[in-house]
Amino acid sequence: MGLTNWAGNVEFSAGELVRCASVAEVQEAVASAERVRVLGSGHSFNRIADTTGTLISVAGLPPVVEVDTAARQVNVSAGLRYGEVTERLHAAGLALHNLGSLPHISIAGACATGTHGSGDTNGTLASAVAAIDLVRADGSLIRVRRGEPDFPGSVLALGALGVVVGLTLDAVPAFDVRQFVYDDLPLDRLGSDLDAIWSSAYSVSAFTDWQRPVAQIWRKALADQEPLEPGWLGSTPADGPRHPVPGMPATYSTEQLGVPGPWFERIPHFQLRFTPSTGEELQSEYFVPREVAPAAFEAIAALGPRMAGLLQISEIRTIAAEDLWLSPSQGRDTVALHFTWVREPEAVQQVVEAIEQVLAPFGARPHWGKVFAMESPRELYDHAKDFAELLERSDPAGKFRNDFLDRYWPRG
């Protein structure tokens, strides 16, 4: 078919791609197909979206953005990207509680795979979902709402239960943010001062290559927050705008240097009007309980020399605990260790295996949409049995299954 994901490391094997322009077309396409998967913005790095059957795109659905200011909610069509919703929500005086690094990703795809953003008190992007509109295997359309028994397994569901065509998201009052970058924070302080670093702003990220003894900190602080003391934790305030990946143009990044701006123009790392890179990269990410993060940092730092020449940058973020069954932070406050690699799959796979080995004692969960090697990630989830039962009840004929699901969520 010649269709690839954003990074170009996956060529989809679907027999056909159906671009649906209405919910009725989605229902018809699902009902008539033997096997179905959904294509979002293509920002997954493994074969989670692949199928030998029909690949459905919902990007062409009517662009619904219905804001309910009284209820503090917004109804959106599933194919929209976050950057296509946030400005309209802000104009109504509302905001989403959290955003990912990229405003370019589709809302439904990000929620279905556990994409998370950052913040000590912020849950994943999926934690804002109050309801989803789902096309089931027989083509019927249902709405699954928060509070219903199957809801915690239906939002972040890996595309395994059907085609999401719409979502209702909770909102909060709009707010302004100031973004500050700090260079040369001593690397060992990531563990020793973990709480001080990640509680210092609404959203915080640390960037490092695990080889040099320093890290860079990006603080996204509420606009009225008091400034930090000079020389905070041994770091130096950046003297100009930065890009997370050394050598990349800082013009791609959201505004820094403490200039206040609306939440949707500061919480992501990158501006919607720029493609942040060529896409020629691979990504992996692992989530560990917050209380073991300092030990996990030490284990990863010991692998620093093995990453030389392969790792572009590593990012560390925090996520609040939540109850969605397949969430990376299900049941535990979490620290995420993200790795952006050059696109050399075989060499990266070897390093990924080494990372998983040293993180295994900490119960590290992999990001469902990124490169990982472990055979049984389902064993790391408290509600794995609940999700497996929901999967069998919702799709007994396996219409939404593919090799990825068969491998990690086998029948029986």
C-alpha positions as CSV (number, residue, x, y, z in Angstrom):
1,M,0.0,0.0,0.0
2,G,3.0,2.3,0.5
3,L,1.6,3.9,3.6
4,T,4.0,4.4,6.6
5,N,3.8,5.8,10.1
6,W,5.2,9.2,11.0
7,A,8.7,7.9,11.6
8,G,8.8,5.7,8.5
9,N,9.9,2.6,10.4
10,V,6.5,0.8,9.9
11,E,4.9,0.2,6.5
12,F,1.3,-0.7,6.9
13,S,0.2,-4.0,5.4
14,A,-3.5,-3.3,5.1
15,G,-5.4,-4.5,2.1
16,E,-7.2,-1.2,1.8
17,L,-7.3,2.2,3.5
18,V,-10.8,3.7,3.9
19,R,-11.0,7.4,4.6
20,C,-14.4,7.9,6.2
21,A,-16.2,11.3,5.9
22,S,-19.1,10.5,8.4
23,V,-19.9,8.3,11.3
24,A,-22.3,6.4,9.1
25,E,-19.4,5.6,6.7
26,V,-17.4,4.3,9.7
27,Q,-20.2,2.1,10.7
28,E,-20.6,0.7,7.2
29,A,-16.9,0.1,6.8
30,V,-16.6,-1.7,10.1
31,A,-19.7,-3.9,9.6
32,S,-18.5,-5.0,6.1
33,A,-14.9,-5.8,7.0
34,E,-13.4,-9.0,8.4
35,R,-10.5,-7.3,10.2
36,V,-10.2,-3.6,11.1
37,R,-7.7,-1.2,12.7
38,V,-7.8,2.6,12.9
39,L,-5.1,5.0,11.7
40,G,-4.6,8.1,13.8
41,S,-1.9,10.6,13.2
42,G,0.7,7.8,12.7
43,H,2.7,8.8,15.7
44,S,3.2,5.2,17.0
45,F,6.5,3.5,16.5
46,N,5.4,-0.1,16.5
47,R,2.7,-2.1,14.7
48,I,-0.1,-1.4,17.1
49,A,-2.2,0.1,14.3
50,D,-1.3,-2.4,11.5
51,T,-3.7,-4.9,10.0
52,T,-3.9,-7.2,7.0
53,G,-7.6,-6.2,6.7
54,T,-9.1,-2.7,6.5
55,L,-7.3,0.4,7.8
56,I,-9.8,3.1,8.7
57,S,-8.9,6.8,8.9
58,V,-11.3,9.0,10.9
59,A,-9.3,12.2,10.1
60,G,-12.0,13.2,7.6
61,L,-14.9,13.1,10.0
62,P,-16.7,16.5,10.4
63,P,-14.5,18.5,12.7
64,V,-16.8,18.7,15.8
65,V,-15.7,21.0,18.6
66,E,-18.7,21.6,20.8
67,V,-17.9,23.5,24.0
68,D,-20.2,23.3,27.0
69,T,-19.0,26.1,29.3
70,A,-21.5,25.3,32.0
71,A,-20.5,21.6,32.3
72,R,-16.8,22.5,31.6
73,Q,-16.6,19.9,28.8
74,V,-15.9,19.7,25.1
75,N,-17.2,17.2,22.6
76,V,-14.7,16.5,19.8
77,S,-14.6,14.3,16.8
78,A,-11.9,11.6,17.2
79,G,-9.7,12.4,14.2
80,L,-9.0,16.0,15.4
81,R,-5.5,16.8,16.6
82,Y,-5.1,18.6,19.9
83,G,-3.8,21.7,18.2
84,E,-7.0,21.9,16.3
85,V,-9.1,22.0,19.5
86,T,-7.1,23.9,22.1
87,E,-7.4,27.5,20.7
88,R,-11.2,27.2,20.3
89,L,-11.5,25.8,23.9
90,H,-9.3,28.7,25.2
91,A,-11.5,31.2,23.4
92,A,-14.4,29.9,25.5
93,G,-12.4,30.5,28.7
94,L,-11.5,26.8,29.2
95,A,-8.5,24.6,29.0
96,L,-7.5,20.9,29.0
97,H,-5.6,19.9,32.2
98,N,-2.7,18.4,30.3
99,L,-1.2,18.2,26.8
100,G,1.6,16.1,25.2
101,S,4.8,17.4,23.8
102,L,3.3,17.6,20.3
103,P,0.0,19.3,19.5
104,H,0.1,17.4,16.2
105,I,-1.2,14.1,17.6
106,S,-4.7,12.9,17.2
107,I,-6.9,13.0,20.4
108,A,-8.3,9.5,20.0
109,G,-5.0,7.9,19.2
110,A,-3.2,9.6,22.1
111,C,-5.9,8.5,24.6
112,A,-6.0,5.0,23.2
113,T,-2.2,4.4,23.7
114,G,-1.5,6.1,27.0
115,T,0.2,9.3,25.9
116,H,0.5,11.4,29.0
117,G,2.0,14.9,29.2
118,S,3.6,15.9,32.5
119,G,2.8,17.1,35.9
120,D,2.9,15.8,39.5
121,T,-0.9,16.3,39.8
122,N,-1.8,15.7,36.1
123,G,-3.1,12.3,34.9
124,T,-2.6,11.1,31.4
125,L,-4.5,12.7,28.5
126,A,-7.0,9.9,28.7
127,S,-7.8,10.8,32.2
128,A,-9.7,13.9,30.9
129,V,-12.1,11.7,28.9
130,A,-15.7,11.6,30.3
131,A,-17.3,9.6,27.5
132,I,-16.5,8.0,24.1
133,D,-18.6,7.2,21.1
134,L,-17.6,3.8,19.8
135,V,-18.4,1.9,16.7
136,R,-18.5,-1.8,17.6
137,A,-17.8,-4.9,15.4
138,D,-21.3,-5.2,14.1
139,G,-21.3,-1.5,13.1
140,S,-23.5,-0.3,16.0
141,L,-22.7,3.0,17.7
142,I,-22.6,3.1,21.5
143,R,-21.6,5.7,24.1
144,V,-19.5,4.6,27.1
145,R,-19.5,7.0,30.0
146,R,-17.4,7.5,33.1
147,G,-19.0,5.6,36.0
148,E,-20.1,2.7,33.8
149,P,-18.4,-0.6,34.7
150,D,-16.5,-1.0,31.4
151,F,-15.4,2.6,31.2
152,P,-12.0,2.2,32.8
153,G,-11.1,-0.4,30.2
154,S,-12.7,1.3,27.2
155,V,-10.8,4.7,26.9
156,L,-7.2,3.6,26.9
157,A,-8.0,0.4,25.0
158,L,-5.3,0.1,22.2
159,G,-8.0,0.2,19.5
160,A,-9.1,-3.3,20.6
161,L,-12.8,-2.6,21.3
162,G,-13.9,-0.7,18.2
163,V,-13.5,2.6,16.3
164,V,-13.7,5.7,18.5
165,V,-15.5,8.4,16.5
166,G,-16.0,11.0,19.2
167,L,-14.9,11.9,22.8
168,T,-16.2,14.2,25.6
169,L,-13.3,15.8,27.5
170,D,-13.4,17.5,30.8
171,A,-12.0,21.0,30.9
172,V,-10.7,23.4,33.5
173,P,-10.7,27.2,33.6
174,A,-8.2,28.7,31.1
175,F,-4.8,29.7,32.6
176,D,-1.6,31.3,31.5
177,V,1.9,29.7,31.8
178,R,5.4,30.9,31.7
179,Q,8.1,28.6,30.5
180,F,11.7,28.6,31.9
181,V,14.6,26.5,30.8
182,Y,17.6,25.7,33.1
183,D,20.9,24.4,31.8
184,D,23.5,22.3,33.5
185,L,21.6,20.9,36.5
186,P,23.9,18.2,38.0
187,L,22.6,14.8,36.8
188,D,22.7,13.2,40.3
189,R,20.2,15.8,41.5
190,L,17.5,14.3,39.4
191,G,17.2,11.5,42.0
192,S,18.3,13.3,45.2
193,D,16.0,16.3,44.5
194,L,13.3,14.6,42.6
195,D,10.4,16.2,44.6
196,A,11.9,19.6,44.5
197,I,12.4,19.5,40.7
198,W,9.1,18.0,39.6
199,S,6.9,19.9,42.1
200,S,8.5,23.2,41.1
201,A,6.0,24.0,38.3
202,Y,2.7,22.9,36.8
203,S,4.6,20.7,34.3
204,V,8.3,19.8,34.4
205,S,10.6,17.9,32.0
206,A,14.2,17.0,32.4
207,F,16.4,16.3,29.3
208,T,19.7,14.4,29.3
209,D,21.8,12.0,27.2
210,W,22.8,10.0,30.2
211,Q,26.4,10.4,29.3
212,R,27.3,14.0,30.3
213,P,26.9,14.8,34.1
214,V,24.2,17.4,33.6
215,A,20.6,17.7,32.6
216,Q,18.4,20.5,31.2
217,I,15.1,21.3,33.0
218,W,12.0,22.8,31.3
219,R,9.6,24.3,33.8
220,K,6.1,25.3,32.7
221,A,5.0,27.4,35.7
222,L,1.6,29.1,36.3
223,A,2.0,32.7,35.3
224,D,1.5,34.0,38.9
225,Q,4.0,31.6,40.5
226,E,6.9,33.1,42.3
227,P,10.3,32.9,40.6
228,L,12.9,30.5,41.8
229,E,16.0,31.6,43.7
230,P,19.2,32.3,41.7
231,G,21.3,29.2,41.1
232,W,18.3,26.9,41.7
233,L,19.7,23.4,42.5
234,G,23.0,24.3,40.9
235,S,21.6,25.1,37.5
236,T,21.9,28.1,35.2
237,P,19.0,29.9,33.6
238,A,19.1,29.5,29.8
239,D,20.3,32.6,28.0
240,G,18.1,32.0,25.0
241,P,15.5,29.6,23.6
242,R,16.3,25.9,23.5
243,H,15.2,22.8,21.6
244,P,15.1,19.6,23.5
245,V,17.3,17.8,21.0
246,P,20.8,19.4,20.7
247,G,21.4,20.9,17.3
248,M,17.8,21.3,16.3
249,P,16.4,24.8,15.7
250,A,14.9,26.4,18.8
251,T,12.3,28.2,16.5
252,Y,10.4,24.9,16.5
253,S,9.9,25.1,20.3
254,T,7.2,26.9,22.3
255,E,8.1,30.3,23.7
256,Q,10.5,30.3,26.7
257,L,12.4,32.9,28.8
258,G,9.4,33.4,31.1
259,V,7.2,35.1,28.6
260,P,3.6,34.5,29.7
261,G,1.2,32.9,27.3
262,P,-1.9,30.7,27.2
263,W,-1.7,27.2,28.4
264,F,-1.9,25.6,24.9
265,E,1.1,27.7,23.6
266,R,3.4,26.7,26.5
267,I,2.6,23.2,27.8
268,P,3.6,21.4,24.5
269,H,7.3,21.6,23.7
270,F,6.6,22.3,20.0
271,Q,4.5,24.7,18.0
272,L,1.8,23.3,15.8
273,R,2.9,25.4,12.8
274,F,6.2,23.6,12.7
275,T,7.1,19.9,12.1
276,P,9.4,19.4,15.1
277,S,11.8,17.0,13.2
278,T,12.0,15.0,10.0
279,G,10.4,12.0,11.8
280,E,13.5,9.9,11.2
281,E,13.7,8.6,14.7
282,L,12.5,5.8,17.0
283,Q,11.1,6.3,20.5
284,S,10.8,4.1,23.6
285,E,9.4,4.9,27.0
286,Y,9.1,3.2,30.3
287,F,7.1,4.1,33.4
288,V,8.2,3.3,36.9
289,P,6.6,4.0,40.3
290,R,7.7,7.4,41.6
291,E,9.3,6.0,44.8
292,V,11.8,3.9,42.9
293,A,12.7,6.6,40.3
294,P,16.1,7.6,41.9
295,A,17.3,3.9,41.7
296,A,15.9,3.7,38.1
297,F,17.9,6.8,37.1
298,E,21.1,5.2,38.5
299,A,20.4,2.0,36.5
300,I,19.9,3.9,33.3
301,A,22.9,6.2,33.8
302,A,25.1,3.1,34.0
303,L,24.0,2.3,30.5
304,G,24.9,5.7,29.2
305,P,28.0,4.5,27.2
306,R,25.9,1.9,25.4
307,M,23.5,4.6,24.1
308,A,26.3,6.7,22.5
309,G,25.6,7.3,18.9
310,L,22.0,6.0,19.2
311,L,20.3,8.3,21.7
312,Q,19.3,11.7,20.5
313,I,17.8,12.7,23.9
314,S,16.0,11.3,26.9
315,E,13.2,13.0,28.7
316,I,11.9,12.5,32.2
317,R,8.4,13.5,33.3
318,T,6.0,12.7,36.1
319,I,2.3,11.6,35.9
320,A,-0.3,11.3,38.6
321,A,-1.9,8.0,39.5
322,E,-5.2,7.1,37.9
323,D,-7.6,4.1,37.5
324,L,-7.8,3.5,33.7
325,W,-6.9,-0.2,33.5
326,L,-4.1,0.0,30.9
327,S,-2.8,3.4,31.9
328,P,1.0,3.6,32.5
329,S,0.2,5.3,35.8
330,Q,-2.7,3.0,36.8
331,G,-2.6,2.7,40.6
332,R,0.6,4.5,41.1
333,D,2.2,8.0,40.9
334,T,4.7,7.5,38.0
335,V,7.9,8.7,36.5
336,A,8.3,8.3,32.8
337,L,11.7,7.7,31.1
338,H,11.5,8.6,27.4
339,F,14.2,7.8,24.8
340,T,14.4,9.3,21.3
341,W,16.7,7.2,19.2
342,V,18.2,7.5,15.7
343,R,16.4,5.3,13.2
344,E,18.7,2.2,13.4
345,P,16.2,-0.5,14.5
346,E,18.6,-3.4,15.1
347,A,21.0,-1.4,17.2
348,V,18.2,0.3,19.1
349,Q,16.6,-3.0,19.8
350,Q,19.7,-4.3,21.6
351,V,19.8,-1.2,23.8
352,V,16.1,-1.4,24.5
353,E,16.5,-4.9,25.7
354,A,19.3,-3.8,28.0
355,I,17.1,-1.0,29.4
356,E,14.3,-3.4,30.0
357,Q,16.6,-5.7,31.9
358,V,17.9,-3.1,34.3
359,L,14.4,-1.6,34.8
360,A,12.6,-4.9,35.3
361,P,13.1,-4.9,39.1
362,F,11.2,-1.6,39.3
363,G,8.1,-2.9,37.5
364,A,8.7,-0.7,34.4
365,R,5.7,-0.6,32.1
366,P,6.3,0.2,28.4
367,H,4.5,2.8,26.3
368,W,2.0,0.9,24.2
369,G,2.7,2.9,21.1
370,K,6.5,2.9,21.2
371,V,9.4,0.5,20.6
372,F,9.7,-2.2,23.3
373,A,11.0,-5.8,23.5
374,M,9.3,-7.4,26.6
375,E,7.1,-10.3,25.9
376,S,4.4,-10.0,28.6
377,P,3.7,-6.4,29.5
378,R,0.2,-7.4,30.5
379,E,1.5,-9.0,33.6
380,L,2.5,-5.5,34.9
381,Y,-1.2,-4.3,35.1
382,D,-3.5,-4.9,38.0
383,H,-6.6,-5.1,35.7
384,A,-5.1,-7.3,33.0
385,K,-7.7,-10.0,33.6
386,D,-10.5,-7.5,33.5
387,F,-9.3,-6.0,30.2
388,A,-8.9,-9.5,28.7
389,E,-12.5,-10.4,29.6
390,L,-13.8,-7.0,28.2
391,L,-11.9,-7.7,25.0
392,E,-13.5,-11.1,24.6
393,R,-17.0,-9.8,25.4
394,S,-16.7,-6.8,23.1
395,D,-15.1,-8.5,20.1
396,P,-15.5,-12.3,20.3
397,A,-14.8,-12.8,16.6
398,G,-11.6,-10.8,16.8
399,K,-12.5,-8.2,14.2
400,F,-10.3,-5.6,15.8
401,R,-7.4,-7.9,16.5
402,N,-4.0,-7.8,14.8
403,D,-0.6,-9.4,15.4
404,F,0.2,-6.8,18.1
405,L,-2.9,-7.7,20.1
406,D,-2.6,-11.4,19.5
407,R,1.0,-11.2,20.9
408,Y,0.4,-9.1,24.0
409,W,-3.3,-9.9,24.7
410,P,-3.7,-13.5,23.4
411,R,-7.1,-15.2,23.6
412,G,-7.8,-17.4,26.5
